[in-house]
């Protein structure tokens, strides 16, 4: 624990620990998503509220920036603070689910697999917000747009599954 405290005291190290995993998740997601947009995804029946494809990149860019800022603030909380470790575990777990969703939905071309991922992902995001709120309300507030978007994406994913089964 002391090594973690020393290594994350530097704002540069905290920044790297906040940004690098998010960049990695973004790149992993793009790797699964982009090859499947024009062929598989374009051929799916979509609900009327499905956003145009161009909306997703700027929305996710903004969400990833907010996520990085949010976790950076939690990383500033002293390592021994009660609830910090749980909050960080939840954050990085929802981030891993985020990366896995792209592979389950787009990579496998499987709307149901995406649905199996996104429902618990949304729940973990809500738990993360609650845990972050106990440590830093601004960090928690930065994740609210993520919860709203993933909630919307859950409904969209469900409708894509329903319309294409």
MDTraj code that builds the backbone (N, CA, C; nanometers):
import mdtraj as md
import numpy as np

residues = "UNK UNK UNK UNK UNK UNK UNK UNK UNK UNK UNK UNK UNK UNK UNK UNK UNK UNK UNK UNK UNK UNK UNK UNK UNK UNK UNK UNK UNK UNK UNK UNK UNK UNK UNK UNK UNK UNK UNK UNK UNK UNK UNK UNK UNK UNK UNK UNK UNK UNK UNK UNK UNK UNK UNK UNK UNK UNK UNK UNK UNK UNK UNK UNK UNK UNK UNK UNK UNK UNK UNK UNK UNK UNK UNK UNK UNK UNK UNK UNK UNK UNK UNK UNK UNK UNK UNK UNK UNK UNK UNK UNK UNK UNK UNK UNK UNK UNK UNK UNK UNK UNK UNK UNK UNK UNK UNK UNK UNK UNK UNK UNK UNK UNK UNK UNK UNK UNK UNK UNK UNK UNK UNK UNK UNK UNK UNK UNK UNK UNK UNK UNK UNK UNK UNK UNK UNK UNK UNK UNK UNK UNK UNK UNK UNK UNK UNK UNK UNK UNK UNK UNK UNK UNK UNK UNK UNK UNK UNK UNK UNK UNK UNK UNK UNK".split()
xyz = np.array([
    [0.0827, -0.1187, 0.0000],
    [0.0000, 0.0000, 0.0000],
    [0.0870, 0.1250, 0.0000],
    [0.1989, 0.1210, 0.0752],
    [0.2858, 0.2380, 0.0804],
    [0.3487, 0.2662, -0.0556],
    [0.3862, 0.1594, -0.1286],
    [0.4435, 0.1783, -0.2622],
    [0.3425, 0.2472, -0.3541],
    [0.2145, 0.2071, -0.3433],
    [0.1102, 0.2704, -0.4232],
    [0.0996, 0.4177, -0.3861],
    [0.1043, 0.4493, -0.2577],
    [0.0948, 0.5874, -0.2126],
    [0.2082, 0.6695, -0.2708],
    [0.3319, 0.6175, -0.2655],
    [0.4454, 0.6912, -0.3201],
    [0.4350, 0.7063, -0.4704],
    [0.4007, 0.5990, -0.5416],
    [0.4021, 0.6030, -0.6875],
    [0.2915, 0.6906, -0.7442],
    [0.1795, 0.7054, -0.6731],
    [0.0690, 0.7851, -0.7266],
    [0.0651, 0.9261, -0.6680],
    [0.1701, 0.9643, -0.5952],
    [0.1755, 1.1010, -0.5450],
    [0.2047, 1.1988, -0.6576],
    [0.2759, 1.1565, -0.7571],
    [0.3075, 1.2425, -0.8696],
    [0.1834, 1.2638, -0.9549],
    [0.1510, 1.3897, -0.9883],
    [0.0359, 1.4138, -1.0760],
    [0.0529, 1.3455, -1.2124],
    [0.1771, 1.3317, -1.2566],
    [0.2024, 1.2658, -1.3857],
    [0.1688, 1.1172, -1.3785],
    [0.2046, 1.0539, -1.2680],
    [0.1742, 0.9114, -1.2516],
    [0.0230, 0.8899, -1.2376],
    [-0.0421, 0.9759, -1.1599],
    [-0.1878, 0.9657, -1.1478],
    [-0.2528, 0.9851, -1.2835],
    [-0.2042, 1.0841, -1.3578],
    [-0.2584, 1.1088, -1.4913],
    [-0.2401, 0.9894, -1.5830],
    [-0.1216, 0.9307, -1.5795],
    [-0.0953, 0.8137, -1.6638],
    [-0.1842, 0.6964, -1.6230],
    [-0.1997, 0.6764, -1.4919],
    [-0.2819, 0.5665, -1.4426],
    [-0.4291, 0.5880, -1.4766],
    [-0.4705, 0.7134, -1.4918],
    [-0.6087, 0.7445, -1.5281],
    [-0.6299, 0.7366, -1.6790],
    [-0.5329, 0.7831, -1.7568],
    [-0.5527, 0.7986, -1.9014],
    [-0.5173, 0.6733, -1.9803],
    [-0.4072, 0.6083, -1.9485],
    [-0.3598, 0.4952, -2.0305],
    [-0.4622, 0.3814, -2.0382],
    [-0.5235, 0.3376, -1.9269],
    [-0.6246, 0.2311, -1.9410],
    [-0.7438, 0.2741, -2.0274],
    [-0.7818, 0.3993, -2.0182],
    [-0.8961, 0.4473, -2.0967],
    [-0.8609, 0.4526, -2.2447],
    [-0.7409, 0.4968, -2.2768],
    [-0.6972, 0.4941, -2.4170],
    [-0.6941, 0.3496, -2.4670],
    [-0.6438, 0.2593, -2.3848],
    [-0.6403, 0.1180, -2.4233],
    [-0.7786, 0.0619, -2.4501],
    [-0.8744, 0.0938, -2.3645],
    [-1.0121, 0.0468, -2.3833],
    [-1.0712, 0.1059, -2.5109],
    [-1.0449, 0.2328, -2.5336],
    [-1.0944, 0.2973, -2.6559],
    [-1.0390, 0.2288, -2.7808],
    [-0.9105, 0.2037, -2.7813],
    [-0.8488, 0.1384, -2.8974],
    [-0.8987, -0.0052, -2.9148],
    [-0.9112, -0.0794, -2.8050],
    [-0.9649, -0.2157, -2.8129],
    [-1.1070, -0.2152, -2.8681],
    [-1.1871, -0.1211, -2.8215],
    [-1.3244, -0.1113, -2.8689],
    [-1.3313, -0.0778, -3.0169],
    [-1.2472, 0.0144, -3.0607],
    [-1.2450, 0.0512, -3.2026],
    [-1.2015, -0.0664, -3.2890],
    [-1.1109, -0.1437, -3.2382],
    [-1.0592, -0.2591, -3.3120],
    [-1.1718, -0.3589, -3.3420],
    [-1.2622, -0.3763, -3.2472],
    [-1.3749, -0.4677, -3.2682],
    [-1.4883, -0.4014, -3.3457],
    [-1.5069, -0.2713, -3.3250],
    [-1.6244, -0.2023, -3.3783],
    [-1.6118, -0.1654, -3.5251],
    [-1.5083, -0.0919, -3.5604],
    [-1.5012, -0.0330, -3.6946],
    [-1.5092, -0.1334, -3.8098],
    [-1.4453, -0.2496, -3.8005],
    [-1.4580, -0.3438, -3.9128],
    [-1.6000, -0.3991, -3.9311],
    [-1.6853, -0.3819, -3.8304],
    [-1.8188, -0.4407, -3.8348],
    [-1.9319, -0.3400, -3.8543],
    [-1.8999, -0.2122, -3.8648],
    [-2.0049, -0.1111, -3.8802],
    [-2.0687, -0.1177, -4.0188],
    [-1.9868, -0.1170, -4.1227],
    [-2.0410, -0.1087, -4.2581],
    [-2.1023, -0.2384, -4.3083],
    [-2.0569, -0.3502, -4.2577],
    [-2.1157, -0.4756, -4.3074],
    [-2.2237, -0.5277, -4.2127],
    [-2.1870, -0.5714, -4.0947],
    [-2.2842, -0.6339, -4.0058],
    [-2.3828, -0.5331, -3.9468],
    [-2.3333, -0.4281, -3.8805],
    [-2.4208, -0.3331, -3.8106],
    [-2.5133, -0.2610, -3.9078],
    [-2.4632, -0.2245, -4.0234],
    [-2.5458, -0.1539, -4.1224],
    [-2.6647, -0.2391, -4.1662],
    [-2.6503, -0.3709, -4.1624],
    [-2.7573, -0.4600, -4.2055],
    [-2.8620, -0.4912, -4.0994],
    [-2.8423, -0.4455, -3.9775],
    [-2.9394, -0.4732, -3.8713],
    [-3.0628, -0.3848, -3.8844],
    [-3.1771, -0.4398, -3.8471],
    [-3.2971, -0.3574, -3.8301],
    [-3.2755, -0.2736, -3.7044],
    [-3.3076, -0.1438, -3.7131],
    [-3.2799, -0.0531, -3.6013],
    [-3.4068, 0.0186, -3.5577],
    [-3.4149, 0.0502, -3.4282],
    [-3.5301, 0.1274, -3.3802],
    [-3.5216, 0.2722, -3.4297],
    [-3.6332, 0.3418, -3.4252],
    [-3.6390, 0.4806, -3.4736],
    [-3.5453, 0.5728, -3.3967],
    [-3.5163, 0.5402, -3.2705],
    [-3.4311, 0.6280, -3.1884],
    [-3.2818, 0.5965, -3.2005],
    [-3.2451, 0.5072, -3.2926],
    [-3.1030, 0.4747, -3.3121],
    [-3.0287, 0.5984, -3.3647],
    [-2.9261, 0.6450, -3.2937],
    [-2.8530, 0.7627, -3.3415],
    [-2.7752, 0.7309, -3.4691],
    [-2.7454, 0.8330, -3.5490],
    [-2.6581, 0.8092, -3.6645],
    [-2.5183, 0.7684, -3.6172],
    [-2.4472, 0.6928, -3.6994],
    [-2.3158, 0.6404, -3.6619],
    [-2.2189, 0.7487, -3.6179],
    [-2.2256, 0.8671, -3.6780],
    [-2.1276, 0.9720, -3.6486],
    [-2.1399, 1.0239, -3.5045],
    [-2.2512, 0.9981, -3.4374],
    [-2.2722, 1.0477, -3.3005],
    [-2.1841, 0.9746, -3.1996],
    [-2.1579, 0.8469, -3.2239],
    [-2.0935, 0.7639, -3.1229],
    [-1.9502, 0.8077, -3.0903],
    [-1.8699, 0.8411, -3.1894],
    [-1.7297, 0.8781, -3.1619],
    [-1.7179, 1.0027, -3.0742],
    [-1.7873, 1.1135, -3.1054],
    [-1.7731, 1.2292, -3.0156],
    [-1.8320, 1.2058, -2.8764],
    [-1.9415, 1.1307, -2.8689],
    [-1.9995, 1.1026, -2.7369],
    [-1.9008, 1.0217, -2.6542],
    [-1.8440, 0.9155, -2.7129],
    [-1.7512, 0.8326, -2.6362],
    [-1.6223, 0.9074, -2.6036],
    [-1.5790, 0.9956, -2.6913],
    [-1.4596, 1.0761, -2.6605],
    [-1.4858, 1.1610, -2.5363],
    [-1.6002, 1.2272, -2.5328],
    [-1.6347, 1.3102, -2.4163],
    [-1.6484, 1.2244, -2.2907],
    [-1.7127, 1.1087, -2.3038],
    [-1.7300, 1.0214, -2.1872],
    [-1.5962, 0.9701, -2.1351],
    [-1.5066, 0.9324, -2.2260],
    [-1.3749, 0.8846, -2.1831],
    [-1.2962, 0.9951, -2.1144],
    [-1.3068, 1.1177, -2.1624],
    [-1.2391, 1.2300, -2.0954],
    [-1.2951, 1.2506, -1.9549],
    [-1.4268, 1.2451, -1.9424],
    [-1.4889, 1.2584, -1.8102],
    [-1.4485, 1.1437, -1.7181],
    [-1.4414, 1.0223, -1.7727],
    [-1.3996, 0.9075, -1.6928],
    [-1.2561, 0.9246, -1.6438],
    [-1.1686, 0.9710, -1.7312],
    [-1.0286, 0.9917, -1.6919],
    [-1.0187, 1.0968, -1.5816],
    [-1.0908, 1.2059, -1.5972],
    [-1.0900, 1.3095, -1.4936],
    [-1.1464, 1.2585, -1.3631],
    [-1.2500, 1.1776, -1.3725],
    [-1.3141, 1.1230, -1.2542],
    [-1.2202, 1.0312, -1.1766],
    [-1.1608, 0.9355, -1.2457],
    [-1.0725, 0.8415, -1.1751],
    [-0.9460, 0.9126, -1.1281],
    [-0.9010, 1.0136, -1.2002],
    [-0.7848, 1.0910, -1.1567],
    [-0.8118, 1.1543, -1.0204],
    [-0.9332, 1.2067, -1.0039],
    [-0.9687, 1.2683, -0.8751],
    [-0.9691, 1.1639, -0.7632],
    [-1.0165, 1.0442, -0.7915],
    [-1.0179, 0.9390, -0.6896],
    [-0.8758, 0.8928, -0.6596],
    [-0.7909, 0.8898, -0.7597],
    [-0.6511, 0.8525, -0.7362],
    [-0.5795, 0.9538, -0.6473],
    [-0.6290, 1.0771, -0.6419],
    [-0.5719, 1.1791, -0.5534],
    [-0.6094, 1.1565, -0.4071],
    [-0.7176, 1.0825, -0.3844],
    [-0.7596, 1.0515, -0.2471],
    [-0.6512, 0.9636, -0.1847],
    [-0.6085, 0.9910, -0.0613],
    [-0.5033, 0.9109, 0.0018],
    [-0.5354, 0.7609, -0.0014],
    [-0.4327, 0.6814, -0.0262],
    [-0.4480, 0.5369, -0.0461],
    [-0.5144, 0.4662, 0.0713],
    [-0.4973, 0.5122, 0.1904],
    [-0.5556, 0.4446, 0.3062],
    [-0.7005, 0.4816, 0.3340],
    [-0.7567, 0.5702, 0.2568],
    [-0.8927, 0.6163, 0.2812],
    [-0.9931, 0.5023, 0.2616],
    [-1.0818, 0.4865, 0.3596],
    [-1.1811, 0.3800, 0.3514],
    [-1.2687, 0.3978, 0.2267],
    [-1.2828, 0.2910, 0.1504],
    [-1.3678, 0.2916, 0.0322],
    [-1.2964, 0.3241, -0.0982],
    [-1.1748, 0.3752, -0.0900],
    [-1.1016, 0.4129, -0.2117],
    [-1.0718, 0.2909, -0.2985],
    [-1.0203, 0.1863, -0.2370],
    [-0.9842, 0.0659, -0.3132],
    [-1.1070, 0.0056, -0.3811],
    [-1.2177, -0.0055, -0.3093],
    [-1.3410, -0.0593, -0.3674],
    [-1.3876, 0.0273, -0.4831],
    [-1.3813, 0.1579, -0.4655],
    [-1.4223, 0.2503, -0.5721],
    [-1.3375, 0.2300, -0.6972],
    [-1.2072, 0.2147, -0.6789],
    [-1.1183, 0.1954, -0.7941],
    [-1.1410, 0.0593, -0.8599],
    [-1.1634, -0.0444, -0.7792],
    [-1.1914, -0.1767, -0.8357],
    [-1.3185, -0.1706, -0.9202],
    [-1.4218, -0.1065, -0.8684],
    [-1.5469, -0.0930, -0.9444],
    [-1.5242, -0.0148, -1.0730],
    [-1.4486, 0.0942, -1.0639],
    [-1.4240, 0.1749, -1.1833],
    [-1.3543, 0.0930, -1.2919],
    [-1.2471, 0.0238, -1.2544],
    [-1.1724, -0.0515, -1.3556],
    [-1.2491, -0.1759, -1.4016],
    [-1.3380, -0.2283, -1.3181],
    [-1.4235, -0.3389, -1.3610],
    [-1.5232, -0.2908, -1.4665],
    [-1.5864, -0.1748, -1.4438],
    [-1.6796, -0.1244, -1.5449],
    [-1.6048, -0.0883, -1.6733],
    [-1.4807, -0.0457, -1.6606],
    [-1.4000, -0.0150, -1.7788],
    [-1.3704, -0.1422, -1.8579],
    [-1.3398, -0.2506, -1.7868],
    [-1.3165, -0.3792, -1.8541],
    [-1.4444, -0.4285, -1.9220],
    [-1.5585, -0.4127, -1.8556],
    [-1.6857, -0.4497, -1.9179],
    [-1.7114, -0.3651, -2.0419],
    [-1.6739, -0.2392, -2.0363],
    [-1.6886, -0.1500, -2.1511],
    [-1.6112, -0.2048, -2.2709],
    [-1.4876, -0.2436, -2.2485],
    [-1.4048, -0.2992, -2.3565],
    [-1.4628, -0.4306, -2.4072],
    [-1.5090, -0.5137, -2.3146],
    [-1.5635, -0.6442, -2.3533],
    [-1.6915, -0.6295, -2.4350],
    [-1.7716, -0.5270, -2.4062],
    [-1.8967, -0.5091, -2.4798],
    [-1.8710, -0.4973, -2.6299],
    [-1.7732, -0.4187, -2.6700],
    [-1.7442, -0.4011, -2.8128],
    [-1.7139, -0.5343, -2.8795],
    [-1.6415, -0.6190, -2.8086],
    [-1.6059, -0.7496, -2.8645],
    [-1.7248, -0.8450, -2.8641],
    [-1.8084, -0.8348, -2.7625],
    [-1.9248, -0.9235, -2.7551],
    [-2.0311, -0.8827, -2.8571],
    [-2.0552, -0.7542, -2.8711],
    [-2.1578, -0.7044, -2.9622],
    [-2.1069, -0.7020, -3.1062],
    [-2.0017, -0.6249, -3.1306],
    [-1.9495, -0.6093, -3.2670],
    [-1.8581, -0.7238, -3.3083],
    [-1.7641, -0.7588, -3.2214],
    [-1.6670, -0.8619, -3.2571],
    [-1.7320, -0.9964, -3.2857],
    [-1.8309, -1.0314, -3.2039],
    [-1.9023, -1.1577, -3.2244],
    [-2.0250, -1.1410, -3.3146],
    [-2.0554, -1.0162, -3.3521],
    [-2.1781, -0.9876, -3.4289],
    [-2.2987, -1.0475, -3.3578],
    [-2.3094, -1.0148, -3.2278],
    [-2.4093, -1.0812, -3.1459],
    [-2.4757, -0.9797, -3.0529],
    [-2.5972, -0.9388, -3.0875],
    [-2.6685, -0.8403, -3.0059],
    [-2.7020, -0.8951, -2.8669],
    [-2.7307, -1.0249, -2.8570],
    [-2.7624, -1.0829, -2.7269],
    [-2.6399, -1.0842, -2.6356],
    [-2.5236, -1.1191, -2.6900],
    [-2.4004, -1.1168, -2.6099],
    [-2.3747, -0.9752, -2.5580],
    [-2.3982, -0.8757, -2.6409],
    [-2.3843, -0.7368, -2.5962],
    [-2.4784, -0.7055, -2.4821],
    [-2.5999, -0.7548, -2.4920],
    [-2.6997, -0.7318, -2.3880],
    [-2.6594, -0.7985, -2.2562],
    [-2.6039, -0.9177, -2.2659],
    [-2.5571, -0.9897, -2.1468],
    [-2.4484, -0.9089, -2.0758],
    [-2.3706, -0.8331, -2.1503],
    [-2.2640, -0.7513, -2.0923],
    [-2.3155, -0.6175, -2.0414],
    [-2.3976, -0.5499, -2.1207],
    [-2.4277, -0.4091, -2.0926],
    [-2.5172, -0.3898, -1.9704],
    [-2.6029, -0.4862, -1.9408],
    [-2.6889, -0.4716, -1.8228],
    [-2.6042, -0.4697, -1.6948],
    [-2.5179, -0.5701, -1.6718],
    [-2.4338, -0.5602, -1.5517],
    [-2.3359, -0.4428, -1.5578],
    [-2.2912, -0.4073, -1.6773],
    [-2.2017, -0.2916, -1.6902],
    [-2.2693, -0.1664, -1.6357],
    [-2.3947, -0.1454, -1.6721],
    [-2.4690, -0.0280, -1.6255],
    [-2.4832, -0.0305, -1.4736],
    [-2.5116, -0.1476, -1.4186],
    [-2.5255, -0.1613, -1.2727],
    [-2.3927, -0.1290, -1.2036],
    [-2.2825, -0.1779, -1.2578],
    [-2.1512, -0.1500, -1.1980],
    [-2.1199, -0.0006, -1.2064],
    [-2.1583, 0.0640, -1.3151],
    [-2.1391, 0.2096, -1.3263],
    [-2.2155, 0.2810, -1.2151],
    [-2.3385, 0.2402, -1.1896],
    [-2.4171, 0.3025, -1.0823],
    [-2.3511, 0.2813, -0.9461],
    [-2.3011, 0.1602, -0.9201],
    [-2.2295, 0.1342, -0.7948],
    [-2.1021, 0.2192, -0.7867],
    [-2.0330, 0.2341, -0.9000],
    [-1.9105, 0.3152, -0.9029],
    [-1.9428, 0.4597, -0.8676],
    [-2.0499, 0.5125, -0.9247],
    [-2.0903, 0.6501, -0.8927],
    [-2.1172, 0.6635, -0.7435],
    [-2.1875, 0.5672, -0.6872],
    [-2.2164, 0.5720, -0.5438],
    [-2.0882, 0.5709, -0.4612],
    [-1.9942, 0.4834, -0.4962],
    [-1.8677, 0.4756, -0.4210],
    [-1.7825, 0.6008, -0.4422],
    [-1.7804, 0.6527, -0.5640],
    [-1.7049, 0.7757, -0.5902],
    [-1.7651, 0.8919, -0.5117],
    [-1.8981, 0.8976, -0.5035],
    [-1.9669, 1.0065, -0.4325],
    [-1.9215, 1.0137, -0.2873],
    [-1.8946, 0.9004, -0.2275],
    [-1.8514, 0.8969, -0.0873],
    [-1.7113, 0.9548, -0.0689],
    [-1.6350, 0.9614, -0.1783],
    [-1.4964, 1.0087, -0.1723],
    [-1.4786, 1.1477, -0.2344],
    [-1.5539, 1.1753, -0.3402],
    [-1.5378, 1.3014, -0.4134],
    [-1.6610, 1.3195, -0.5025],
    [-1.7469, 1.4139, -0.4658],
    [-1.8727, 1.4293, -0.5387],
    [-1.8509, 1.4747, -0.6827],
    [-1.7438, 1.5480, -0.7105],
    [-1.7163, 1.5903, -0.8494],
    [-1.6796, 1.4678, -0.9341],
    [-1.5996, 1.3781, -0.8775],
    [-1.5651, 1.2540, -0.9491],
    [-1.6910, 1.1748, -0.9807],
    [-1.7824, 1.1679, -0.8858],
    [-1.9084, 1.0964, -0.9080],
    [-1.9911, 1.1657, -1.0159],
    [-1.9988, 1.2972, -1.0085],
    [-2.0786, 1.3730, -1.1064],
    [-2.0249, 1.3552, -1.2479],
    [-1.8937, 1.3406, -1.2605],
    [-1.8336, 1.3208, -1.3932],
    [-1.8773, 1.1883, -1.4564],
    [-1.9231, 1.0933, -1.3757],
    [-1.9668, 0.9636, -1.4287],
    [-2.1162, 0.9586, -1.4592],
    [-2.1906, 1.0584, -1.4198],
    [-2.3352, 1.0577, -1.4459],
    [-2.3651, 1.0553, -1.5958],
    [-2.2965, 1.1351, -1.6798],
    [-2.3238, 1.1233, -1.8243],
    [-2.2969, 0.9825, -1.8777],
    [-2.1964, 0.9134, -1.8231],
    [-2.1691, 0.7753, -1.8626],
    [-2.2876, 0.6859, -1.8274],
    [-2.3412, 0.7014, -1.7071],
    [-2.4560, 0.6199, -1.6652],
    [-2.5768, 0.6463, -1.7539],
    [-2.5983, 0.7721, -1.7873],
    [-2.7119, 0.8067, -1.8746],
    [-2.6923, 0.7449, -2.0125],
    [-2.5721, 0.7603, -2.0695],
    [-2.5458, 0.7074, -2.2033],
    [-2.5543, 0.5541, -2.2058],
    [-2.4949, 0.4884, -2.1080],
    [-2.4984, 0.3424, -2.1052],
    [-2.6410, 0.2935, -2.0769],
    [-2.7169, 0.3684, -2.0000],
    [-2.8586, 0.3352, -1.9824],
    [-2.9327, 0.3412, -2.1154],
    [-2.9083, 0.4489, -2.1909],
    [-2.9666, 0.4611, -2.3249],
    [-2.9168, 0.3476, -2.4145],
    [-2.7873, 0.3200, -2.4094],
    [-2.7293, 0.2138, -2.4922],
    [-2.7871, 0.0774, -2.4559],
    [-2.8230, 0.0577, -2.3296],
    [-2.8843, -0.0679, -2.2873],
    [-3.0205, -0.0857, -2.3550],
    [-3.0994, 0.0205, -2.3553],
    [-3.2296, 0.0161, -2.4225],
    [-3.2103, -0.0066, -2.5725],
    [-3.1141, 0.0646, -2.6316],
    [-3.0849, 0.0480, -2.7742],
    [-3.0398, -0.0949, -2.8037],
    [-2.9491, -0.1474, -2.7224],
    [-2.9006, -0.2845, -2.7404],
    [-3.0168, -0.3839, -2.7315],
    [-3.1051, -0.3637, -2.6340],
    [-3.2211, -0.4517, -2.6203],
    [-3.3072, -0.4476, -2.7464],
    [-3.3339, -0.3282, -2.7958],
    [-3.4169, -0.3148, -2.9161],
    [-3.3485, -0.3763, -3.0382],
    [-3.2182, -0.3609, -3.0498],
    [-3.1464, -0.4241, -3.1611],
    [-3.1569, -0.5758, -3.1522],
    [-3.1468, -0.6277, -3.0309],
    [-3.1627, -0.7723, -3.0120],
    [-3.3054, -0.8146, -3.0488],
    [-3.4037, -0.7411, -2.9959],
    [-3.5440, -0.7757, -3.0189],
    [-3.5793, -0.7714, -3.1679],
    [-3.5331, -0.6702, -3.2363],
    [-3.5674, -0.6534, -3.3779],
    [-3.4937, -0.7508, -3.4703],
    [-3.3853, -0.8083, -3.4225],
    [-3.3010, -0.8892, -3.5112],
    [-3.2866, -1.0346, -3.4672],
    [-3.3681, -1.0803, -3.3743],
    [-3.3550, -1.2204, -3.3308],
    [-3.4265, -1.3143, -3.4224],
])
top = md.Topology()
chain = top.add_chain()
for i, resn in enumerate(residues, 1):
    res = top.add_residue(resn, chain, resSeq=i)
    for name in ("N", "CA", "C"):
        top.add_atom(name, md.element.get_by_symbol(name[0]), res)
traj = md.Trajectory(xyz[None], top)
